[in-house]
């Protein structure tokens, strides 16, 4: 089976060429303790039987400086595409987005509204100042990864999807649904969002580990989510090296949890969705 890792991070050893500039001023623990270079990522992918990967900007190490993911994707276009972090609140955000894409440029962008170094969920991603950014993303057909937590901010997500139905939004880690508390309730809450055709889900170890813990109840989450979105709007990502496990272990975890899905669905989640979202992968892949 074909595998594309839709969510992994790289960090250079060259601090001169690629200085640290973490968003919020605080480097994440994983970026400091277990960084992986682009070369290291290729080696891990080869070990794991993963042909291609989406390099998602390590925002908690580089902030808005996308140089390393861009340089790495340019050096190995047959293996990587780059997703960079941008500030959509800037007055020139739309123009900056146009300039950042194209040949050798970004294949997608990421908005970082919460995380280990930004614990409070920001809701600025639907502020009027961001509207030119979203309009430009729709014109460019550029996927926007949204790192956010479902809950109080879900209403802002829905407003965004209704206001800009042409934008492709990838919800990183599926928005951290509370699978541990109730797989069925979490599945129903995520499934409600499936009516928004521009919304895609990024399934990572942060969800898969909770589903593994849920055991037989994992299907209570997966079944309604896959039914509502279809496998064609779900993409698997390892989250290496933020995830502590090795890449072969992360792939095995995903295969274990998704083993009950039809083969067609698994092919979509493991590669097909990512290739449609990021056409340059298809240009170089199988």
DATAVEN-V488026 format. One record per pair of residues at least 24 apart in sequence whose C-alpha atoms are under 10 Angstrom apart, sorted by the first residue. I is the first residue (numbers start at 1). J is the second residue. Records with the same first field share a line. If there is no record, write none. Layout:
# DATAVEN-V488026
I = J ; J
This chain:
# DATAVEN-V488026
1 = 49 ; 50 ; 263 ; 266 ; 267 ; 270 ; 271
2 = 49 ; 50 ; 51 ; 52 ; 266 ; 267 ; 268 ; 270 ; 271 ; 272 ; 285 ; 286
3 = 45 ; 48 ; 49 ; 50 ; 51 ; 52 ; 53 ; 236 ; 237 ; 251 ; 266 ; 267 ; 268 ; 269 ; 270 ; 271 ; 272 ; 274
4 = 45 ; 49 ; 50 ; 51 ; 52 ; 53 ; 54 ; 79 ; 80 ; 235 ; 236 ; 237 ; 238 ; 269 ; 270 ; 271 ; 272 ; 273 ; 274 ; 275 ; 281 ; 285
5 = 45 ; 50 ; 51 ; 52 ; 53 ; 54 ; 55 ; 80 ; 204 ; 235 ; 236 ; 237 ; 238 ; 239 ; 240 ; 247 ; 251 ; 270 ; 271 ; 274
6 = 52 ; 53 ; 54 ; 55 ; 56 ; 80 ; 81 ; 83 ; 202 ; 203 ; 204 ; 235 ; 236 ; 237 ; 238 ; 239 ; 269 ; 270 ; 271 ; 273 ; 274 ; 275 ; 277 ; 278
7 = 53 ; 54 ; 55 ; 56 ; 57 ; 83 ; 145 ; 172 ; 173 ; 202 ; 203 ; 204 ; 235 ; 236 ; 237 ; 238 ; 239 ; 240 ; 274
8 = 36 ; 41 ; 53 ; 54 ; 55 ; 56 ; 57 ; 58 ; 204 ; 237 ; 238 ; 239 ; 240 ; 241 ; 242 ; 243 ; 247
9 = 35 ; 36 ; 37 ; 38 ; 41 ; 53 ; 54 ; 55 ; 56 ; 57 ; 58 ; 59 ; 69 ; 83 ; 238 ; 239 ; 240 ; 241 ; 242
10 = 35 ; 36 ; 37 ; 38 ; 39 ; 40 ; 41 ; 55 ; 56 ; 57 ; 58 ; 61 ; 68 ; 69 ; 72 ; 240 ; 241 ; 242
11 = 35 ; 36 ; 37 ; 38 ; 40 ; 41 ; 57 ; 58 ; 61 ; 62 ; 68 ; 69 ; 241
12 = 36 ; 37 ; 38 ; 39 ; 40 ; 68 ; 69 ; 72
13 = 37 ; 38
14 = 68
17 = 67 ; 68
18 = 61 ; 62 ; 65 ; 66 ; 67 ; 68
19 = 61 ; 62 ; 65 ; 67 ; 68
20 = 59 ; 60 ; 61 ; 62 ; 63 ; 65
21 = 59 ; 60 ; 61 ; 62 ; 63 ; 64 ; 65
22 = 58 ; 59 ; 60 ; 61 ; 62 ; 63 ; 64 ; 65 ; 117
23 = 58 ; 59 ; 60 ; 61 ; 62 ; 63 ; 64 ; 65 ; 85 ; 112 ; 117 ; 118
24 = 59 ; 60 ; 61 ; 63 ; 117 ; 118
25 = 60 ; 61 ; 62 ; 63 ; 117 ; 118
26 = 60 ; 61 ; 63 ; 116 ; 117 ; 118
27 = 58 ; 59 ; 60 ; 61 ; 62 ; 63 ; 116 ; 117
28 = 58 ; 59 ; 60 ; 61 ; 115 ; 116 ; 117 ; 118 ; 242
29 = 60 ; 61 ; 116 ; 117 ; 242
30 = 60 ; 61 ; 116 ; 240 ; 241 ; 242 ; 243 ; 244
31 = 58 ; 59 ; 60 ; 61 ; 62 ; 241 ; 242
32 = 60 ; 61
33 = 241 ; 242
34 = 240 ; 241 ; 242 ; 243 ; 244
35 = 61 ; 240 ; 241 ; 242
36 = 240 ; 241 ; 242
37 = 68 ; 72 ; 241
38 = 68 ; 69 ; 71 ; 72 ; 73 ; 75 ; 76 ; 80
39 = 72 ; 76
41 = 79 ; 240 ; 241 ; 247
42 = 76 ; 79 ; 80
44 = 240 ; 246 ; 247 ; 248
45 = 79 ; 247 ; 248
46 = 247 ; 248
47 = 247 ; 248
48 = 246 ; 247 ; 248 ; 249 ; 250 ; 251 ; 252
49 = 247 ; 248 ; 251
50 = 79 ; 247 ; 248 ; 251 ; 270 ; 271
51 = 78 ; 79 ; 80 ; 271 ; 281 ; 285 ; 286
52 = 76 ; 77 ; 78 ; 79 ; 80 ; 81 ; 271 ; 274 ; 275 ; 281 ; 282 ; 284 ; 285 ; 286
53 = 78 ; 79 ; 80 ; 81 ; 82 ; 237 ; 238 ; 271 ; 274 ; 281
54 = 79 ; 80 ; 81 ; 82 ; 83 ; 107 ; 108 ; 237 ; 274 ; 278 ; 281
55 = 79 ; 80 ; 81 ; 82 ; 83 ; 84 ; 107 ; 108 ; 239
56 = 81 ; 82 ; 83 ; 84 ; 85 ; 108 ; 109 ; 110 ; 145 ; 239
57 = 82 ; 83 ; 84 ; 85 ; 86 ; 109 ; 110
58 = 83 ; 84 ; 85 ; 110 ; 242
59 = 84 ; 85 ; 86 ; 110 ; 111 ; 112 ; 115 ; 117
60 = 112 ; 115 ; 116 ; 117 ; 118
63 = 87 ; 112
64 = 110
66 = 100 ; 106 ; 109
69 = 105 ; 106
70 = 100 ; 104 ; 105 ; 106 ; 107
71 = 104 ; 105
73 = 104 ; 105 ; 106 ; 107
74 = 103 ; 104 ; 105
75 = 104
77 = 104 ; 280 ; 281 ; 283 ; 284 ; 285
78 = 280 ; 281 ; 282 ; 283 ; 284 ; 285
79 = 280 ; 281 ; 284 ; 285
80 = 107 ; 280 ; 281 ; 284
81 = 105 ; 106 ; 107 ; 108 ; 278 ; 279 ; 280 ; 281
82 = 106 ; 107 ; 108 ; 109 ; 278
83 = 107 ; 108 ; 109 ; 110 ; 143 ; 144 ; 145 ; 278
84 = 108 ; 109 ; 110 ; 111 ; 144 ; 145
85 = 109 ; 110 ; 111 ; 112 ; 144 ; 145
86 = 110 ; 111 ; 112 ; 133
87 = 111 ; 112 ; 125 ; 130 ; 133
88 = 124 ; 125 ; 126 ; 127 ; 129 ; 130 ; 131 ; 132 ; 133 ; 134
89 = 124 ; 125 ; 126 ; 127 ; 128 ; 129 ; 130 ; 131 ; 132 ; 133
90 = 129 ; 130 ; 132 ; 133
91 = 129 ; 130 ; 132 ; 133
92 = 132 ; 133
93 = 129 ; 130 ; 131 ; 132 ; 133 ; 134 ; 136
94 = 130 ; 131 ; 132 ; 133 ; 134 ; 135 ; 136 ; 137
95 = 132 ; 133 ; 136
96 = 133 ; 136
97 = 133 ; 134 ; 136 ; 137 ; 140 ; 142
98 = 133 ; 136 ; 137 ; 139 ; 140 ; 142
101 = 140 ; 142
102 = 140
103 = 280
106 = 142
107 = 141 ; 142 ; 143 ; 144 ; 277 ; 278 ; 279 ; 280 ; 281
108 = 137 ; 140 ; 141 ; 142 ; 143 ; 144 ; 145 ; 168 ; 277 ; 278
109 = 137 ; 142 ; 143 ; 144 ; 145 ; 146 ; 169 ; 170
110 = 143 ; 144 ; 145 ; 146 ; 147 ; 169 ; 170 ; 171 ; 172
111 = 144 ; 145 ; 146 ; 147 ; 148 ; 172
112 = 145 ; 146 ; 147 ; 148 ; 172
113 = 146 ; 147 ; 148 ; 149
114 = 146 ; 147 ; 148 ; 149
115 = 147 ; 148 ; 149
119 = 149
120 = 148 ; 149
121 = 147 ; 148 ; 149 ; 150 ; 151 ; 152 ; 153
122 = 148 ; 149 ; 153
123 = 148 ; 152 ; 153 ; 154 ; 155 ; 156 ; 157
124 = 153 ; 156
125 = 156 ; 157 ; 160
126 = 156 ; 157 ; 158 ; 159 ; 160 ; 161 ; 163
127 = 156 ; 160
131 = 160 ; 163 ; 164
134 = 160 ; 163 ; 164 ; 166 ; 167 ; 168
135 = 163 ; 164 ; 166 ; 167
136 = 167
137 = 164 ; 166 ; 167 ; 168 ; 169
138 = 164 ; 165 ; 166 ; 167 ; 168
139 = 166 ; 167
140 = 167
141 = 166 ; 167 ; 168 ; 277 ; 278
142 = 166 ; 167 ; 168 ; 169 ; 277 ; 278
143 = 167 ; 168 ; 169 ; 170 ; 198 ; 199 ; 200 ; 277 ; 278
144 = 168 ; 169 ; 170 ; 171 ; 172 ; 199 ; 200 ; 277
145 = 169 ; 170 ; 171 ; 172 ; 199 ; 200 ; 201 ; 202
146 = 170 ; 171 ; 172 ; 173 ; 174 ; 175 ; 201 ; 202
147 = 171 ; 172 ; 173 ; 174 ; 175 ; 176
148 = 172 ; 173 ; 174 ; 175 ; 176
149 = 173 ; 174 ; 175 ; 176 ; 177 ; 178
150 = 174 ; 175 ; 176 ; 177 ; 178 ; 189 ; 190
151 = 175 ; 176 ; 177 ; 178 ; 189
154 = 189 ; 193
157 = 193 ; 199
158 = 193 ; 196 ; 199
161 = 193 ; 195 ; 196 ; 197 ; 198 ; 199
162 = 196 ; 197 ; 198
164 = 198
165 = 196 ; 197 ; 198 ; 199
166 = 196 ; 197 ; 198 ; 199
167 = 197 ; 198 ; 199
168 = 196 ; 197 ; 198 ; 199 ; 200 ; 277
169 = 196 ; 197 ; 198 ; 199 ; 200 ; 201 ; 202
170 = 198 ; 199 ; 200 ; 201 ; 202 ; 203 ; 233 ; 234 ; 235 ; 277
171 = 199 ; 200 ; 201 ; 202 ; 203 ; 234
172 = 200 ; 201 ; 202 ; 203 ; 204 ; 206 ; 235 ; 237 ; 239
173 = 201 ; 202 ; 203 ; 204 ; 205 ; 206 ; 207 ; 208 ; 236 ; 237 ; 239
174 = 200 ; 201 ; 202 ; 203 ; 204 ; 206 ; 207 ; 234
175 = 201 ; 202 ; 203 ; 206 ; 207
176 = 203 ; 204 ; 206 ; 207
177 = 206 ; 207 ; 210 ; 221
178 = 207 ; 210
179 = 207 ; 208 ; 209 ; 210 ; 211 ; 213 ; 214 ; 217 ; 218 ; 220 ; 221
180 = 207 ; 209 ; 210 ; 211 ; 212 ; 213 ; 214 ; 218
181 = 210 ; 214
182 = 214 ; 217 ; 218 ; 220 ; 221
183 = 210 ; 211 ; 214 ; 217 ; 218 ; 219 ; 220 ; 221 ; 222
184 = 217 ; 218 ; 219 ; 220 ; 221 ; 222 ; 223 ; 224
185 = 220 ; 221
186 = 220 ; 221 ; 222 ; 224 ; 225
187 = 218 ; 219 ; 220 ; 221 ; 222 ; 223 ; 224 ; 225 ; 226 ; 228
188 = 220 ; 221 ; 222 ; 223 ; 224 ; 225 ; 228
189 = 221 ; 224 ; 225
190 = 221 ; 222 ; 224 ; 225 ; 226 ; 228 ; 229
191 = 221 ; 222 ; 223 ; 224 ; 225 ; 226 ; 227 ; 228 ; 229
192 = 224 ; 225 ; 228 ; 229
193 = 225 ; 228 ; 229
194 = 224 ; 225 ; 226 ; 227 ; 228 ; 229 ; 230 ; 233
195 = 228 ; 229
196 = 228 ; 229
197 = 229 ; 233
198 = 233
199 = 229 ; 233 ; 234
200 = 229 ; 230 ; 231 ; 232 ; 233 ; 234 ; 235 ; 273 ; 277
201 = 225 ; 229 ; 231 ; 232 ; 233 ; 234 ; 235 ; 236 ; 269 ; 273
202 = 233 ; 234 ; 235 ; 236 ; 237 ; 238 ; 269 ; 273 ; 274
203 = 234 ; 235 ; 236 ; 237 ; 238 ; 239 ; 254 ; 269 ; 270
204 = 235 ; 236 ; 237 ; 238 ; 239 ; 240 ; 243 ; 250 ; 251 ; 253 ; 254
205 = 236 ; 237 ; 238 ; 239 ; 240 ; 242 ; 243 ; 244 ; 245 ; 250 ; 251 ; 253 ; 254
206 = 238 ; 239 ; 243
207 = 254
208 = 236 ; 250 ; 253 ; 254 ; 255 ; 256 ; 257 ; 258
209 = 250 ; 253 ; 254 ; 257
211 = 253 ; 254 ; 257 ; 258
212 = 253 ; 254 ; 256 ; 257
215 = 257
218 = 257 ; 258
219 = 257 ; 258 ; 260 ; 261
222 = 257 ; 258 ; 261
223 = 261
226 = 261 ; 265
230 = 265 ; 268 ; 269
231 = 261 ; 262 ; 264 ; 265 ; 266 ; 267 ; 268 ; 269 ; 270 ; 272 ; 273
232 = 264 ; 265 ; 266 ; 267 ; 268 ; 269 ; 271 ; 272 ; 273 ; 274 ; 276
233 = 268 ; 269 ; 272 ; 273 ; 274 ; 276 ; 277
234 = 265 ; 266 ; 268 ; 269 ; 270 ; 271 ; 272 ; 273 ; 274
235 = 266 ; 267 ; 268 ; 269 ; 270 ; 271 ; 272 ; 273 ; 274 ; 275 ; 277
236 = 266 ; 268 ; 269 ; 270 ; 271 ; 273 ; 274
237 = 269 ; 270 ; 271 ; 274
